[in-house]
Amino acid sequence: MSSINERISEVVTASGLSKTAFGEKLKVSQQYVSKLVRDGVPSDRTISDICRVFHVSETWLRDGVGDMFVEMSPDEEISSLVGDILADAGDTFKKRFVSALAKLDDRGWDVLESLVNDIADKKKKD
């Protein structure tokens, strides 16, 4: 059975982020992430943060039992995305995009739906 350190390493790899970017999401340093992957002992808070931020099963992370990721409903995925966007302090494209979506009226949503359908149809043809 793998150790919690190996499982944390798997989460880092699965995230597709560098250790620096992974640490930034958790508000810890790259050095701390490296230590956790190597032989560190994560605090309960760090475990909780990894699970919350990366949607990892706490049982899997602590004990290696079950699936790595927690299945989320579409509503939970949307809530998580919006929470991540709101937590970002910068003026990011994601934040500006969601803000623009929030201002759409029914006509705007119809136009957007038509555009998305056109893109999907083009993608199917390619």
Rosetta blueprint (number, residue, H / E / L):
1 M L
2 S L
3 S L
4 I H
5 N H
6 E H
7 R H
8 I H
9 S H
10 E H
11 V H
12 V H
13 T H
14 A H
15 S H
16 G L
17 L L
18 S L
19 K H
20 T H
21 A H
22 F H
23 G H
24 E H
25 K H
26 L H
27 K L
28 V L
29 S L
30 Q H
31 Q H
32 Y H
33 V H
34 S H
35 K H
36 L H
37 V H
38 R H
39 D L
40 G L
41 V L
42 P L
43 S L
44 D H
45 R H
46 T H
47 I H
48 S H
49 D H
50 I H
51 C H
52 R H
53 V H
54 F H
55 H L
56 V E
57 S L
58 E H
59 T H
60 W H
61 L H
62 R H
63 D H
64 G L
65 V L
66 G L
67 D L
68 M L
69 F E
70 V L
71 E L
72 M L
73 S L
74 P H
75 D H
76 E H
77 E H
78 I H
79 S H
80 S H
81 L H
82 V H
83 G H
84 D H
85 I H
86 L H
87 A H
88 D L
89 A L
90 G L
91 D L
92 T L
93 F H
94 K H
95 K H
96 R H
97 F H
98 V H
99 S H
100 A H
101 L H
102 A H
103 K L
104 L L
105 D L
106 D H
107 R H
108 G H
109 W H
110 D H
111 V H
112 L H
113 E H
114 S H
115 L H
116 V H
117 N H
118 D H
119 I H
120 A H
121 D H
122 K H
123 K H
124 K H
125 K H
126 D L
